[in-house]
Amino acid sequence: MGRHSAPLGVTSIDGELDENVLLELLDAFHGYEAALMSNDLEALDLYFAPGPSTLRGDPSALLVGHDRISAFRGLRGGVPPRTITEVHLRVVAGSSPLAVLVVSVSVPAKGGSGLQTQLWTRTADAEERAADTAGAIAAGPAWVISAAHVHGATPAVDGRVWRVAGAPLVPAAASGPLDGATVAVKDLFAVAGFAIGGGVPQYLAEAPLETVDADAVAALRRAGATVVGIAQTDEFAYSIAGRNVHSGTTPNPAVPGAIGGGSSSGPASAVALGQATIGLGTDTGGSIRVPASYQGLWGIRTTHGAVSAEGLLPLAPSFDTVGWLTRTPEMLRAAAAATLPSGAGAALDARFVVSHDLVASCAPEVQEAFDELTDELVFGLVEDVDLGDLDEVFAAFRTVQGAEAWRVHGEWITAHPGVLGPDIAERFELGSRITPDAEAAARQVLAAARDRFDEVLAGRVLLLPSASSAAPQLTASADEIATVRAATLRMTSVAGAGGFPAVSAPLLRVPAPGGTAPVGLCLVGPRGSDLALIDLATTVAAQITA
């Protein structure tokens, strides 16, 4: 069959194929499409070639290997109904193994159009697998997909990332050092003309429209930045996973098939995807540092109280801080300089310390990468320090955070039973049972820890990984996520207890399924050293990457 002899159901074909073989290919193509529509995971697995070299890509990620593709498909939950309107075939290899490029156009039932490109191969191995599947694939010579790229109908707004977006949503208020910068605002900050949703649709439905910007939003707009949208957050920001039962799991373009981290989840993904240059977020127990670590971004948790919290929906005011996520250290510094009070930025003693007890909660591969990096630093001896009972500090942090979170949101949650996801609801329920005596005792532990940290660190910079592991896979169980969360919060709570600024720089790489994944190097400095800490992290990054 040549270029002009396309059979029924094929828009065009270029190349020669035996008619029976061609019909087998079309049967496989339409069988795969039917399996997609019915979300038949077993059949879909069979249609994709086995082995570690099979490819599947879409605008958000490239998955390498049959097993990774299968795991992704199991979490996707099916494909919306669509109709195939065009099928174009191009014979790539006309002898064993036969290979045909199939490009098809689809029209989703909800509108728009999509494009699918698949490389189908016909092999003896595929034939044997077909014979063993009792008709899951048509009997006889079988075809499987060895590579595929999917481009679905483009949504106006990705609801996993954005609650609302515009072009821009809110323009800059003046010209300044952030001219041209675009901001994704975490759904905790007031943006004039919009309500604060806190990652909870029912809360958003009852919230009034804000009349003025939060101070942190206004500062960026005065410096020339435009707001391109209000980005998703974990429910009431009480998570570091980036999973929200209402809006879904935010994508992680740095580690396909992994969670993105939260609770500044939407701003982090928006920046990592290139849809914003600055993510305006908050960090209570790691909510900027963790998504920065998981997605290979720069981020800072500022000195507690250094940036105004006016217009911010709180979680735990004793620890809540404002900060930013960016792709470069220069943009991070620009956002910080535009927002921190004039004259802020104490000098910094560029001496480093580590706490191996603090790092002990990390995954082995993270500990190894961290030890190798700190051994390379030439800014002076890296001393190992004893920060005291870190488990006690972590427990006290969780107690005070839980008590404050319940005081802030408990009344609303009580009036709206069943609204929150199970993990978030459980955290608030635990907070509701914290007694005043338990909270007071925890505050005493934190006050003592703050004094001890100041004495031990003595103005020096504490180095540690920003998270206890690379981003967990989407297939990770709730227990696995909880274990990673506890190990990470044990580390991140040090900055929270001390009120210290902490910069996460994307300087570590660790093994991960299909390759490697980023982990942040965290620099924790004295209170008030925010700008100098960004500068120091920038210098360290330049040295490491030179």
N, C-alpha and C positions, 0 to 999 in steps of 0.2 A: 504494500500500500504506500502510495506517495503522498506528496503534500496536498493534493486536491481530492483525495479519496477517503475522507474521514467518514467512519461509520456513524450510525445513528447515535446521538448522545455525545458526540465528540465534535468540538468546534473546529479544531484543526489538528493535523498530524504531519510530522516531518520525519521520514525514515521508513525503513522496511521492516515489517513484522509479519510473521505467519498469522493468518486470520484467526486460527484457534487460540494461539498464544495471546493475541490482542484481546480477544473476548475474555480470556482468563484474567488478564490485567484489569479490564473494565469491571469484571465481577468482583475482583479484590478491592478495587477503588470504591465501588458503591457499597460493598460489604463493610468496609472500614467506615464509610460515612454513616451507614446505618448503626454501626456499633457506637459511634460518637453520639448520635442522637438519643440512643437508649442508654448511654453511659455503661455499656457492657465492658467492664474492666478486663475480664478474662480474654475476651476476643481482641480488645485493643492491644493487650500485651502481645498476643500472637501476631498481630499485623506489623508490629515493630520488630526489626531485626534484633536478634539477641547479641549480647556482647558489649564491651566497653567503648566501642567506637561509634555507636549509633548516636545521631544528633537530632535535637529538636530545639528550635529557636522561636522566639516571638519578640515583640518590641521590648519586653522587660528583661529577658534572660536567655542564655544559651545553656541547655542541659546536655551533658555528655555522658553517654552510657545508658543502656536499656534500663538498669535498675533505678537510676535517678529519674528517668522519664516516667517510669511506672509509679514511683513514689509521688511525683508531682501530680500525675493524673488522678491518683487515689484521693487527693485532697481538693482537687479542683471542683468536684461536684457536678460535672456534666457541662455540655455546651448548649447554649440557647438554640431553639429551632431555626433552621436556615434551609435555603433552597440553592442547589448548585445550578448556576446559569450558564457557565462556560467551562469546557474542559479542553485543554491544549496538551498534546503529547509530542515529546521530542525524544527520539531514540538516541541514547548516549552510547550504548554498546550493543551491537547486534549479534554478538556471539557470547558463549557461556563465560561468566554469568551475564545474562541479558540485563540491561539497565535502561530505564525509561524515565525521563523527567516529566512529571505531571503537574501542570499549573492550572488551578481552577479558581473561578470567581464564585463567591457565595453571597446571597442576599439574606440577612437575618430577618426573621419575622417582625422584629421591632424597627426595621429600617436600616439604611446604610448599606455598605458592602464590605466584603472581606476578600482576602487573597490567601490561597494555600499553595505552597510549592513543595512537592514531594519527589524524592528520588526512590523509585521502586526497582527492586532487583529480583531476579528469578534464579534461585539456586537449588542445588540438590538437597542442601540442608533444609531449606524451606519446604521442599517437597516432603521430606521425611517428617518434619514437624506437623505438616498439614495432615498426613496420614494418621498421626497419633491423636488428633484432636476431635475425632468423631464428627467431622463436618463443621467445626468452628471456622475453618477456612475451606473453601470449595475443594473437593477431591481433585487429584491430578496435580500437575505442575502448579506451585504456589508462588505468590509474589509477596514480598515484605518491604516495608519502608526502612531504608537505611539512613535517610536524612530528611528532615522536614523543617520548613519555616512557615509560620502562621502569622498573618496580620489581619486580625479581626476588625470589625467596624470600630472606628475610633470613637470612644465616648467623649462627650463634651467635657466632662469632669470625671476623673477617677475617684469614686467615692471612698476608696480605701485611704486615699491621701488627703483629699480636700472635702471639707464640708460645703464650702462655697468658694467660687473663684471668679475672677474677672480679668479684663485686659486693659488697664488694671482694675482691681476692685476698688481701691482708693488711691488717688494720685498723691505724689509728693506734696508736702506743704510749702517747700522752699527748695532752692538750689543749694547744694553743699557738697561735702566730701563723698557722699554716697550717691551722687548722681548716677543714674543708670542701674543701680542696685534694685533688686526685687525681693520682697519679703513674704515668707509664709508664716503667718501668725498662728501660734498654737491656740486652740479653742478654749483658752482660759482667760485671754486678754480682751478687754473691751475695745471694740472697733466701732466708732460712731456710726449709727444707722443699722447695726446688727446686734443680735442677742448673743450672749455667751451660752454655749451648749454644754461645755465640760465633758464632751464625749458621750452624753446620755440624751437620746432623742426626746424623752419625756421631759427632762429638765429644760431642754431647749424650747419645747413647745409652750412652756409656762413662763419663760424668762422674758423680761421686758427688753425693748430695743435700747441699746446704749446711746447716750446723747453726746458723750465725749470719748476720745481715745484714752486708753490706758497710757500712763506716762511713758512706758517703754516703747509703745507704738508711736506715740507722738514724737519722741526723740529721734527715731529713725526717719520719720517723715520730714521732720525739720532739717535733717541732714541730707535730704534729697532722694531718699528711697521711696519706692512705690510699694503699696501692699497689693500683691496679686491674688491673695486668698486667705481664708481662714482654714487652717489645716487640722486634721483629726488628732485626737488624743485618746489615750486609754481612759476608761471611765473614771471621771473625777481625778485623773492623773495618778491613780493608786496602783501603778504597775510599772515594770521596766521591760515588758515583753513586746509591746507593740501589737497586741491582740485585743480586738474590741468585738464583742459578740454582735454589735449593731452594725458597724461599718466594715468589719473584716480585718484581716491581718495586712498591715502595710507592706508593700514590696521592698525587698532588699536587693538592689541591682549589683551590689558588691559581692553577694553570696547567693546566687540563685538557689531557690529551694530552702532558704533559711528565713527565720523571722528577722524583722528590722530593728526591734528594740523600741522601748518607750520610756516614759509616757509622752515624750516629745516626738512621737512616732511620725505624725503627718509632716511636720516641718523637716525632720531628718530625711524622710523619703523624697520630699519635694526638692530638697537641695541635692541629694545624691542622684536624682533623676535629671537634674539640670532644669527643673521647672521654677526654681527660685535660687537666688544667690545667697540669701540669708534666711535661716530658720530661727525665728524668735520663739524661745521655749522657756521652760522652767526646770529646775533641778532641785528636788527635795531629798531623794535618796540615791540619785544617779541618773535621773531622767534625761539629762543631756549627755553625760559621759558614756552611758551604755549604748544608745543608738549611734553616737559618734564612733564608738569602738567597733560596733557590729558592721557599720557601713563605710568605714574608712574615711571619716570626716574629721574636721577640726571642730572642737567645741569647748566652751568654758562655762563652768559654774562659777559665778562671781562671788566675791566676799559677801557673806550674809548681810543684807541691809544696804549694800553699796548702791544698788539700783532700786529706785522707787517701785513698790508693789501696788501703788494706787491704780485701781482699775483691773486688778488681777483676782480671779477666783481662787481662793487659797485651798490648800490641802492641810498642811501642818505649818502654821506661820513661823514656828521656831526654827524651821529648816528650809522653807521655801526660798529659792533664789531665782533671779532672772538671768538668762544667758542666751548664747547664740550658737548656731551650727553653720559651718561654711565649708567650702571645698578647699580654701586656701588660708594660710595663716594671715596673709595681708588683709583679706576681707574680714576675718575674725577681729583683727586689731582695729580696723576701721569702724566696725559696728560697736565695739566696746568703747572706743574713744569718743564716738558720737553720743553715747548714752551715759557713761559714767560721769559723775559730777566733775566740774572743772577743778583742776588741781589734784584729782585722784591719781594714784600711781606711785606708791612708795617705792624707794629703791630696793633692790633685791640682792642678797648675798648668794652668788651662784655656786654654792656648795651643796652637794647632794648627799642624801642619806637614803637607806632602804630599811625595810623591816621584813625579814624573812618569815616571821610569824604571820605578818599580814598577807604575804604572797602565798603562804602555804595552802590557802583555800582554793588556789587556782588549779586548773587542769594541768597535768604534767607538761604538755607541749607549750602551754603559756609560760609556765615557770622556766622552762628551758630557753625559750625565745627571750624572755625578760632578762635572765642571767647573762645570756650572750651579749645582749645590747648594753647592759650596764657595765659589763667588763670592757666594752670598747670606748666608753666615755673617757675623755682626757681632761675634763674640767676639774680635776682634783680627785682625791680618794673618795670612794663611795663607802661611807661607814654604815655598818649595820647597827640599828638602834632598837631599843626595847620600848615599845609604846604601852606596855602594861597589858592587862587582861582585855583583849579585844572582843572576846565573846561577851563579856559583861557589858562593854560599851555598845555592842550591836543590840543586845537584849534591851538595854535602856533606851536606845534610839527607837527601836520598834514600839516600845511601850508609850513613849511620849508622842511619837508620830500617830499611833493608833488612837490615843486619847484625844489629841487635837483634831484629827480627821473626823472623829465621831462628833465632837462639839460643833465643827463647821457644817457637816452634812447630815448628822444623825436625824434631826427632826424631819427633813425632807425624805430621807430614806424610809423612815418609819411610816410616813404617810403614803409611800409608794412601794409596797411590798412586791417582790418578784421582778422588779424592773432591772436590777443589775445582774451581770453575769455571775456564775457561781463563785469564782475565785475572788472577785472584788467584793461581792456580798459577804463572803466569809471574813475578809479582812476588816470590814466595817463592823461585822457582828462581834469579832474579837475585841475591837476597840470599844464597843458599847459596854463590855464587861470589865474594863480597867477601872479600878477603884481610885479615888483621890489619893489614898495613902500609897498605892502602888505607883501612881504617876509622880508623886512627890519624891519617893525614894529613887525613881529612875532619873529625875532631874538632878538629884544630888550626885548620882554616879556620873552624869554627863558633865556637870560643873567641875568635878574633880578630874575627869578625863581631859577637859579643855585646858585646865591649868597644867596637867602633866604633859600634854602634847606640846604646849608652849615651851615648857622647860626643856624637854628632850630635844625638840627640833631646833630650838634656839635660833630661829630665823632662817634655818636652812631649808632646802627644797626636798620634799619627800617624793621619791620615785616609786611607782607601782603600776601594774597593769590597770587599765580602765575598767575591765570586766574580767571575770574569772575564767571565761572561755570565749572562743569565737561564737558567732551567732548560732544558736541551736537550730537544727533542721525543723522544717514545718511538721515533720512526722514525729517530732519529740513528744513524749507523753506529758501529761500534766505533772506527774511526779518528777520527771526529768527537768522540766522548766522550773519547778519549785526548788529543786536542789541547786540549779544554777543561780537562781535568784538569791537564795540565802547566801551562797558563797560570794556572790558579787556584792551584796549589800553589806556583808561583813567588812569588805574593803572600803566601799564608798561612804560608809557611815562615819569614817574618821574625819573627812572634810565636813560632813554635816554636823558632827559633834563640836568640831573646832570652829565652825563658821568660816573655814578657809576657802580661798579661791582654788580651783582645780582645772587645769587645762588637759584635754585629751588630744593627743597628736597621733595621727595614723602611721605609726613607725614600727609596728611589729607585724609579722606574718607567721601563721601557724598552719600545719597541715589540716586539710578539710576535704570532704568528699568531692572528687573531681579536680582537686588542685590545692590551693591555699586560700586562707581567709584573713582579713585584717583583724588586728586587736590594737587598741589604743595604748600608747604610753602616757600615763597620767603624771603630771607634775603638780604637786600640792604645795602652795607657798603661803607665806604669812598673810594675815588679814591686811587688805589694802594694797597688795602687790600685783593686782590683776594685770595691768598693762605690761609691767616688767616681766610677769610670768609668761605672757604670750610671746614677748620678745625672746626670752630665754628658750622657750620651746621651739621657736623658729630657728634659733641658732643651733640647737641640738639637732633639729631635723636637717639643717644644711650640712652639718658635720657628718651625720650618719649616711646621708645620700650622696656625699661628695665622691 
